[in-house]
Amino acid sequence: MNGVGFKISPYFILFLINLFLTATVYNKIILVRGKMAKSDLIEIDGEVVDVQRERFVIQTPNGKVLGYLAGRQKMNNIRIVLGDRVKVEVSPYDLSKGRIIYRYPAPNQNG
């Protein structure tokens, strides 16, 4: 070979470094994106204005939210009717859908 070696371009080295860093960041994103933390959810108070099968349309200060009952409400047979005040958990990614986590007690009509 007489001293003639394989020459690597500096641009190729930068490409490899960039490829390695991108792959590393991509792997970290996949690991982090497993499940959303419970603290990331937004809790909003609202009032039930419409019922569609097992879905409830809830009027909140920010607009309407389509909500469903949380498992705890289903287990304990919590009934929700029109006009009930409820607390809804909403994902920051989709503010139009949520889960009803609490039904406020009705005000006392007797006195």
C-alpha positions in Angstrom: 0.0 0.0 0.0 3.0 2.3 0.4 1.5 4.6 3.0 -1.7 5.3 1.0 -4.4 5.0 3.6 -8.2 5.3 3.6 -9.1 9.0 3.9 -12.3 9.9 5.9 -13.9 13.2 5.2 -14.5 15.5 8.2 -18.1 15.9 7.0 -18.6 12.1 7.3 -17.3 12.2 10.8 -19.8 15.0 11.7 -22.6 13.0 10.0 -21.7 10.0 12.2 -21.7 12.1 15.4 -25.0 13.7 14.5 -26.5 10.2 13.7 -25.3 8.9 17.1 -26.7 11.9 19.0 -30.0 11.7 17.2 -30.3 8.0 17.9 -29.5 8.5 21.6 -32.1 11.3 22.0 -34.7 9.2 20.1 -34.1 6.3 22.4 -34.6 8.5 25.5 -37.8 9.9 24.0 -39.2 6.4 23.5 -38.3 5.5 27.1 -39.9 8.7 28.6 -43.1 8.5 26.5 -44.3 5.3 28.1 -47.1 6.7 30.2 -48.2 10.2 31.1 -47.8 11.2 34.7 -50.9 11.6 36.7 -49.8 15.1 37.7 -50.0 16.2 34.0 -53.8 16.0 34.0 -55.9 19.1 34.3 -58.9 19.1 36.7 -61.8 21.3 35.7 -65.2 21.9 37.4 -68.3 21.9 35.2 -72.0 21.1 34.9 -73.6 18.3 33.0 -75.8 19.7 30.2 -76.4 16.6 28.0 -76.3 12.8 28.2 -75.4 10.6 25.2 -75.5 6.9 26.1 -72.7 6.6 28.7 -71.0 9.9 27.7 -71.8 13.2 29.3 -71.5 16.7 27.7 -70.1 19.0 30.4 -70.1 22.8 30.2 -66.9 24.2 31.7 -65.6 27.8 31.8 -63.4 26.9 28.8 -66.1 25.3 26.7 -67.7 21.9 26.4 -66.0 18.7 27.3 -67.2 15.2 26.4 -66.7 13.1 29.6 -67.2 9.5 30.7 -67.4 8.0 34.2 -64.2 6.9 35.9 -64.0 3.3 37.1 -64.5 4.2 40.7 -67.8 5.9 39.9 -69.0 2.8 38.0 -67.9 0.5 40.8 -69.8 2.5 43.4 -72.9 3.0 41.2 -72.6 6.8 41.2 -75.5 8.2 39.1 -75.1 11.4 37.2 -78.0 13.3 35.8 -78.5 16.6 34.0 -77.5 19.6 36.1 -75.0 17.8 38.3 -71.8 19.7 39.1 -68.8 17.4 38.5 -65.0 17.5 38.5 -63.4 16.4 35.2 -59.8 15.2 34.5 -58.7 16.4 31.1 -55.5 15.6 29.2 -53.4 18.6 28.1 -53.2 17.0 24.7 -57.0 16.9 24.0 -59.0 19.4 26.0 -62.3 18.2 24.5 -62.4 14.8 26.2 -62.2 13.9 29.9 -63.0 11.6 32.7 -65.5 12.4 35.5 -63.7 11.8 38.7 -66.1 13.5 41.3 -69.7 14.4 41.5 -70.4 17.3 43.9 -73.3 16.8 46.4 -76.6 18.4 45.4 -77.5 21.5 47.4 -80.0 20.7 50.2 -83.5 21.5 48.9 -85.2 21.3 52.3 -83.9 24.3 54.0 
